[in-house]
Amino acid sequence: MPAKPAPIKKSAKAAKKEEPAPAPEPVPEPAPAPVEPAPAEAAPVEAVPAEAVPAEAVPAEGAPAEAVPAEGAPVEAPPAEAPPAEPAAPPAEPTSEPLELSVEDVNDTSVTISWRPPATIGNSGLDGYTVEICKEGTSDWKAVNEELTVLCRYVIKNQVTGDRLNIRVVAVNPGGRSPPAALPETVLVREVVDRPKIRLPRYLRQRYVKNVGEKINLVIPFSGKPQPSVSWTKDGQPIDTKKVNVRNSDKDSIFFIRAAERADSGVYEMCVKVESFEDKAQITLQIVELPGPPASIKIVDTWGFNVALEWTEPKDTGNTAITGYTIQKADKKTGDWFTVLEHYHRMNATISDLIMGNTYIFRAFTENKCGISEEATVTKTSATIQKTGIDYKPPEYKEHDFSEPPKFTTSLADRSTTVGYNTKLLCSVRGFPKPRIEWMKNQMIIGDDPKFRQMNNQGICSLEIRKPGNYDGGVYTCRAKNQHGEALVSCKLEVKQPVIADADKK
């Protein structure tokens, strides 16, 4: 029986040499409590058969033997893994230059510019913009905004009129300043001249008419740069500021009259001027009121039931055209006035249909677009319609001859009836004198037969046949006769047997 191989023993020194070097600055972990080492003599080492040792556990020849901790030696904990280090952030970079820098407006003390954000901003964002200026002929760039502006528009204020400025804009972020965006040309600090223009409202381009006492308030817009100067004149002379109030703003001029008077009528001219440029507009103002009465009115002639009048134009037309006249009459007995002509355009008229025996006076009013005059001009004389003797002779009329021979206006119509049922024949006739009516059956005069009932009412002729029998059928004739002639009309009457049902026959 082969002897068991002795167990391989390693010294503590060799084991210590073969320990792997600890990782740099490992995170300490709590070590297990140390085990009291037993004396080497008291702990015999059992022999391990060769078959029980795996091949991987036996080191090859020449390979260093792994350190095996001695029995009873404290077991050291494996070193802790270090946390992965965070990747370092890339350094911040400045943005690209702002885009499309341009000038929006220029006046005598400021310049307004605008731009668009840079095309490339990067991951560090954008803090704002710095606007810098430099006078022409120098290289001294100065920032005009103390703090960064985040808007893409800036007004460069407090500049000297006549200076020429170079302007640029720089975008700023944590990476620093971007390349500047500069205007290609210098900017002259001076108001840009815009020719003045008056925008006269449409209703003021023709004659503007107002009544006396009304308020006038006109707003007339205009434009121009720099601020235009505005002036007003009336009929070529400066306006009277005591009567007309004018208030000008940067966009319009307000023309105001509290209570218009006739003297305010005229041609007003507004002039807007910028440097050597100017624009003018005229307003024709007409203040109107009620006209005065006609200057005179008189009775020219009187005949029959008619009176002829004439009158003259009024002295005061109310500052507008006369549109007509109103004429009234009054009977001296009653004194009541009645209008006989209204909106009459001529200055002479004939008044008719007056009453015989009455005495009349007349008066006239003037009309214009404001209305009718408050007063009237009355005739100084009166007109009396004289009574005259009149022999009335009635006209002679030839008596009309209404004589007319009989004439049937409605003919008889053929009829059919049933035995035992009454029937009636109708026709109409006219003639003068009133014609005599006769009824005939088969050319035989019916006469006063009670079976027949004859009637003639206002030319309507009727023949009623009471309960006709089988022998009452035939040709019936109506004859109308007067001294001027006669007329005939006929029809055929058919009398049928009643229909009997088969059940009744049985």
C-alpha positions in Angstrom: 0.0 0.0 0.0 1.7 3.2 -1.1 2.3 5.8 1.5 0.2 9.1 1.5 2.2 12.1 0.4 2.9 14.6 3.1 0.9 17.9 2.9 2.6 20.8 1.5 3.4 23.4 4.1 4.3 27.0 3.4 5.9 29.3 5.8 4.1 32.4 6.9 6.9 34.5 5.4 6.5 32.9 2.0 2.8 33.5 2.2 3.3 37.1 3.1 5.6 37.6 0.1 3.1 36.1 -2.3 0.2 38.4 -1.1 -1.0 40.7 -3.9 -0.4 44.4 -3.5 -3.5 46.2 -2.2 -5.4 48.6 -4.6 -4.6 52.3 -4.1 -6.6 53.8 -1.3 -9.2 51.0 -1.0 -12.4 51.8 0.9 -11.9 50.1 4.3 -14.4 47.4 5.2 -14.8 46.0 8.7 -12.5 43.0 9.2 -13.7 39.8 10.9 -12.6 39.3 14.5 -9.1 37.7 14.7 -9.0 34.0 15.6 -6.6 33.0 18.3 -3.8 30.9 16.7 -3.4 27.5 18.2 0.1 26.0 18.9 1.6 24.3 15.9 2.2 21.2 17.9 -1.3 20.9 19.1 -2.8 21.1 15.5 -1.5 18.2 13.5 -1.9 18.5 9.8 -3.9 15.8 8.2 -2.4 14.2 5.1 -4.3 14.9 2.0 -4.2 12.2 -0.7 -3.0 13.3 -4.1 -6.2 12.2 -5.7 -8.2 14.7 -3.5 -6.1 17.7 -4.7 -7.4 19.2 -7.9 -4.9 19.7 -10.7 -5.6 23.4 -10.8 -4.6 23.6 -7.1 -1.1 22.1 -7.8 1.2 24.7 -9.2 3.3 23.8 -12.1 7.0 23.5 -11.9 8.7 26.7 -11.8 5.4 28.6 -11.2 5.3 30.6 -8.0 3.2 29.0 -5.4 0.1 30.9 -4.3 0.1 32.1 -0.8 -2.0 30.0 1.5 -2.8 31.5 4.9 -1.6 29.5 7.7 -4.1 27.8 9.9 -5.2 30.1 12.7 -3.9 33.2 10.8 -6.5 36.0 10.4 -8.3 36.1 7.0 -7.9 39.4 5.3 -11.0 40.9 3.4 -10.7 41.4 -0.4 -10.0 45.0 -1.3 -13.1 47.0 -2.2 -13.5 48.2 -5.8 -13.1 52.0 -6.4 -16.2 53.9 -7.9 -15.7 54.9 -11.5 -14.5 58.4 -11.9 -17.0 60.9 -13.7 -15.9 62.0 -17.2 -14.5 65.6 -17.2 -16.9 68.2 -18.9 -15.6 69.7 -22.2 -14.4 73.2 -21.9 -17.0 76.0 -22.7 -16.7 77.6 -26.1 -18.0 81.1 -27.3 -20.9 81.3 -29.7 -20.8 82.4 -33.3 -21.4 86.0 -34.2 -24.9 87.5 -34.2 -26.7 87.6 -37.5 -28.3 90.2 -39.7 -27.3 93.3 -37.8 -29.2 96.3 -39.3 -30.4 99.9 -38.4 -34.1 100.3 -37.7 -34.3 104.0 -37.0 -32.0 107.1 -36.7 -32.8 110.5 -35.2 -30.7 113.4 -34.0 -29.8 111.8 -30.6 -30.2 108.0 -31.0 -29.8 105.0 -33.2 -32.0 101.9 -33.1 -30.5 98.6 -34.2 -31.7 95.0 -34.4 -30.2 91.6 -35.1 -30.8 87.9 -34.9 -29.3 85.3 -32.5 -26.1 83.5 -33.5 -26.4 80.4 -35.6 -24.3 78.3 -33.2 -24.8 78.8 -29.5 -23.3 75.6 -28.1 -24.0 73.7 -24.8 -23.0 76.5 -22.5 -26.0 78.7 -23.5 -26.0 82.5 -24.1 -25.8 85.1 -21.4 -26.6 88.2 -23.6 -25.2 90.7 -25.9 -22.9 93.7 -25.7 -23.4 96.7 -28.0 -20.2 98.6 -28.8 -19.7 101.8 -30.8 -16.7 103.6 -32.1 -16.6 107.1 -33.7 -15.3 107.3 -37.2 -11.6 107.8 -37.5 -10.8 106.2 -34.1 -10.3 102.7 -32.8 -11.7 103.2 -29.3 -14.6 100.8 -29.0 -16.8 101.4 -26.0 -19.7 99.3 -24.7 -22.9 101.4 -24.5 -24.9 98.9 -22.3 -23.5 98.4 -18.8 -25.4 95.1 -18.4 -25.8 92.4 -21.0 -29.1 92.7 -23.0 -31.0 89.6 -23.8 -33.1 91.3 -26.5 -32.2 91.4 -30.1 -33.0 95.1 -30.3 -31.2 98.1 -28.7 -31.5 101.9 -28.8 -28.2 103.7 -28.6 -29.1 106.9 -26.8 -27.5 110.2 -25.9 -25.4 110.6 -29.1 -24.2 113.9 -30.6 -25.9 115.1 -33.7 -23.6 114.9 -36.7 -21.3 112.1 -35.4 -20.6 109.1 -37.6 -20.6 105.8 -35.6 -19.2 102.3 -36.3 -21.5 99.8 -34.5 -21.0 96.2 -33.6 -22.7 93.6 -31.4 -20.9 90.7 -29.5 -22.6 87.7 -28.0 -21.3 86.6 -24.6 -21.5 83.2 -22.8 -19.4 81.3 -20.3 -16.9 80.6 -23.1 -16.3 84.2 -23.6 -17.1 86.8 -26.4 -18.1 85.7 -29.8 -16.7 87.3 -33.0 -18.3 90.7 -33.4 -21.1 91.4 -36.0 -20.5 94.9 -37.3 -22.4 97.2 -39.6 -20.7 97.5 -43.0 -21.0 101.3 -43.0 -20.9 104.1 -40.5 -24.2 105.6 -39.3 -24.7 109.3 -39.3 -26.6 110.5 -36.1 -29.1 112.7 -37.8 -32.9 112.6 -38.3 -33.9 110.9 -41.5 -36.0 113.4 -43.5 -39.5 112.0 -44.5 -41.4 114.3 -46.7 -44.5 115.8 -45.0 -47.9 114.5 -46.2 -51.4 115.7 -45.1 -54.1 113.0 -45.2 -57.2 115.1 -45.6 -60.4 113.1 -44.8 -62.7 112.6 -47.8 -65.6 114.6 -46.3 -63.4 117.7 -46.0 -62.4 117.6 -49.7 -65.6 119.3 -50.6 -67.5 122.3 -49.1 -68.0 121.7 -45.4 -71.4 123.2 -44.3 -72.5 123.8 -40.7 -75.3 125.7 -39.1 -74.8 128.9 -37.0 -74.2 127.9 -33.4 -73.0 124.4 -34.1 -69.6 123.0 -32.8 -66.9 122.3 -35.4 -64.2 119.7 -34.5 -62.0 118.6 -37.3 -59.1 116.1 -36.9 -56.6 116.1 -39.8 -53.8 113.5 -39.7 -50.4 114.1 -41.3 -46.9 112.4 -41.4 -43.3 113.5 -41.7 -39.9 113.3 -40.1 -38.5 115.0 -38.2 -41.4 116.5 -36.3 -43.1 118.8 -38.9 -44.2 122.3 -38.1 -47.9 123.0 -38.7 -49.5 126.4 -39.5 -53.0 127.5 -40.4 -54.3 130.5 -42.4 -57.8 131.8 -43.4 -58.2 133.5 -46.8 -54.4 134.0 -46.9 -54.2 135.6 -43.4 -53.2 134.0 -40.0 -56.2 132.7 -38.2 -57.7 134.4 -35.2 -56.8 132.2 -32.2 -59.5 133.9 -30.1 -62.2 132.3 -32.4 -60.4 129.2 -33.7 -58.5 126.8 -31.5 -55.8 124.7 -33.1 -53.9 121.9 -31.2 -51.1 120.0 -33.0 -49.6 116.6 -32.0 -46.9 114.6 -33.7 -49.5 112.8 -35.9 -52.5 115.2 -36.4 -53.9 118.7 -36.1 -57.2 119.4 -34.4 -59.3 122.4 -35.7 -61.9 123.4 -33.2 -64.6 126.1 -33.0 -66.9 126.1 -30.0 -69.9 127.9 -31.6 -69.7 128.7 -35.4 -70.7 132.1 -36.7 -71.3 133.4 -40.2 -68.0 135.2 -40.0 -66.2 131.9 -39.6 -67.0 131.0 -43.2 -64.0 131.0 -45.6 -61.1 129.0 -47.1 -58.7 127.6 -44.4 -55.3 126.3 -45.5 -53.2 123.9 -43.4 -49.4 123.8 -44.2 -47.1 121.1 -42.9 -43.4 121.7 -43.3 -40.2 119.7 -42.8 -37.0 121.6 -43.6 -37.4 122.7 -47.2 -40.4 120.3 -47.9 -44.0 121.2 -47.3 -47.5 120.0 -48.0 -50.7 122.1 -48.1 -54.4 121.3 -47.9 -57.5 123.6 -48.1 -60.8 123.4 -46.3 -63.8 125.4 -47.5 -66.0 126.1 -44.4 -69.5 127.5 -44.9 -71.6 128.5 -41.9 -75.3 128.9 -42.9 -78.5 129.9 -41.2 -82.2 130.6 -42.0 -82.8 133.1 -44.7 -84.6 136.4 -44.5 -88.1 137.0 -46.0 -88.6 138.2 -49.6 -87.7 141.9 -50.0 -91.3 142.7 -51.2 -94.5 141.2 -52.5 -97.4 142.8 -54.3 -100.7 142.1 -56.0 -100.3 142.7 -59.7 -103.9 141.9 -61.0 -107.2 140.5 -60.0 -109.8 139.0 -62.3 -112.7 136.6 -61.8 -111.7 134.2 -59.0 -107.9 134.8 -59.6 -105.1 137.0 -58.2 -101.7 137.5 -59.7 -98.7 138.0 -57.3 -95.0 139.0 -57.7 -92.2 139.2 -55.2 -88.4 139.8 -55.0 -85.5 137.9 -53.6 -84.6 138.3 -49.9 -81.8 140.6 -48.8 -80.3 137.9 -46.6 -80.0 134.4 -48.1 -78.6 132.8 -45.0 -75.2 132.4 -46.7 -76.5 129.6 -48.9 -78.7 129.2 -52.0 -82.5 129.8 -51.9 -84.3 126.6 -52.6 -87.9 127.9 -52.9 -90.8 130.0 -51.6 -94.0 129.4 -49.6 -97.1 131.5 -50.4 -100.1 131.8 -48.0 -103.5 133.5 -48.2 -105.8 134.8 -45.5 -109.5 135.9 -45.7 -109.9 139.3 -43.9 -113.1 138.0 -42.2 -111.3 135.2 -40.4 -107.7 136.1 -40.5 -106.6 132.5 -40.8 -103.6 131.7 -43.0 -103.6 128.8 -45.5 -100.7 127.6 -47.6 -101.5 127.7 -51.3 -97.9 127.2 -52.8 -95.0 125.3 -51.2 -91.4 124.8 -52.5 -92.2 127.2 -55.3 -89.2 128.3 -57.4 -90.4 131.2 -59.5 -91.0 134.7 -58.1 -94.5 135.2 -59.6 -97.7 133.1 -59.3 -101.4 133.1 -59.9 -103.7 132.1 -57.0 -107.0 130.7 -58.2 -110.2 129.2 -56.8 -110.9 132.2 -54.5 -114.4 132.8 -53.1 -116.6 135.4 -54.6 -117.2 138.3 -52.3 -114.2 137.7 -50.0 -111.2 140.0 -49.5 -107.8 138.4 -49.4 -104.2 139.3 -48.3 -101.1 137.3 -49.1 -97.7 136.7 -47.7 -94.4 134.9 -48.8 -91.7 132.9 -46.9 -88.2 132.1 -48.2 -86.7 128.6 -48.0 -83.1 127.3 -48.0 -81.3 124.2 -46.9 -81.6 125.2 -43.2 -85.4 125.6 -43.5 -88.0 128.3 -43.9 -87.6 131.9 -42.9 -88.9 132.9 -39.5 -90.7 136.0 -40.9 -92.8 136.6 -44.0 -93.4 139.6 -46.2 -97.1 140.6 -46.4 -98.8 142.4 -49.3 -99.6 146.0 -48.6 -102.9 145.9 -50.5 -105.7 143.3 -50.6 -107.7 141.7 -53.4 -111.5 141.5 -53.4 -113.3 139.0 -55.5 -116.3 140.9 -56.9 -119.8 139.6 -57.1 -121.2 139.6 -60.6 -124.7 138.8 -61.9 -124.8 135.4 -63.6 -127.8 134.2 -65.8 -127.6 130.5 -65.6 -128.8 128.8 -68.8 -128.8 125.0 -68.5 -127.3 123.3 -71.5 -129.7 121.7 -74.0 -129.1 118.0 -74.4 -130.5 115.8 -77.1 -132.5 113.0 -75.6 -130.9 109.6 -76.2 -133.0 107.0 -77.9 -132.7 103.7 -76.0 -135.0 101.8 -78.3 -133.7 98.3 -79.1 -135.3 95.2 -80.5 -135.2 92.0 -78.3 -132.0 90.1 -78.2 -131.2 87.0 -76.3 -127.9 87.3 -74.4 -128.1 83.8 -73.0 -129.5 80.9 -75.1 -131.4 77.9 -73.9 -129.4 74.7 -73.4 -130.5 71.2 -74.2 -131.6 69.3 -71.1 -132.5 65.8 -70.0 -134.5 64.8 -67.0 -136.2 61.8 -65.4 -139.9 61.2 -65.3 -141.4 62.7 -62.1 -138.5 65.1 -61.4 -139.1 68.9 -61.8 -136.8 70.6 -64.4 -136.3 74.3 -65.3 -135.2 76.0 -68.6 -133.4 79.4 -68.4 -132.4 82.1 -70.8 -131.8 85.9 -70.7 -133.0 88.7 -73.0 -132.7 92.4 -73.4 -134.6 95.1 -75.4 -136.4 98.4 -75.0 -139.3 98.7 -74.5 -139.5 95.6 -72.4 -140.2 92.7 -74.7 -143.2 90.3 -74.2 -142.2 86.7 -73.5 -144.0 83.6 -74.8 -143.0 80.0 -74.3 -143.8 77.3 -76.9 -143.6 73.5 -77.0 -143.2 72.0 -80.4 -144.3 75.3 -82.0 -147.4 75.4 -79.8 -147.9 78.2 -77.3 -148.0 76.8 -73.8 -150.3 79.5 -72.4 -151.6 79.2 -68.9 -151.1 75.4 -68.5 -150.7 74.8 -64.7 -148.1 72.1 -65.4 -145.8 74.9 -66.5 -144.6 77.9 -64.5 -143.4 80.9 -66.5 -141.3 83.8 -64.9 -139.6 86.9 -66.3 -137.4 88.9 -63.8 -135.2 91.7 -65.1 -134.7 90.0 -68.4 -134.1 86.5 -66.9 -136.7 84.1 -68.4 -137.4 80.7 -66.9 -139.9 77.9 -67.6 -140.4 75.3 -64.8 -141.9 71.9 -65.8 -143.5 70.2 -62.9 -143.1 66.4 -62.7 -142.7 65.8 -66.4 -144.1 62.7 -67.9 -143.2 60.6 -71.0 -145.0 63.0 -73.3 -143.4 66.2 -72.0 -140.2 65.8 -74.0 -139.7 67.8 -77.2 -138.5 71.2 -78.5 -139.2 74.2 -76.3 -138.9 77.7 -77.7 -138.8 81.1 -76.0 -140.0 84.1 -78.0 -139.4 87.8 -77.1 -141.4 90.5 -79.0 -141.7 94.2 -78.8 -142.6 97.0 -81.3 -139.1 96.9 -82.8 -139.0 93.2 -83.5 -138.8 89.7 -82.0 -136.3 87.0 -81.2 -136.4 83.3 -80.7 -134.3 80.7 -78.9 -134.9 76.9 -78.6 -133.7 73.8 -76.9 -134.4 70.1 -76.7 -135.8 68.4 -73.6 -135.4 64.6 -73.2 -137.5 62.8 -70.5 -136.1 59.4 -69.4 -137.6 56.5 -67.6 -136.2 55.9 -64.1 -133.8 52.9 -63.7 -135.4 50.0 -61.7 -133.1 47.6 -59.9 -133.5 43.8 -60.5 -134.6 43.2 -56.9 -137.4 45.8 -57.3 -138.6 44.1 -60.5 -139.1 40.8 -58.7 
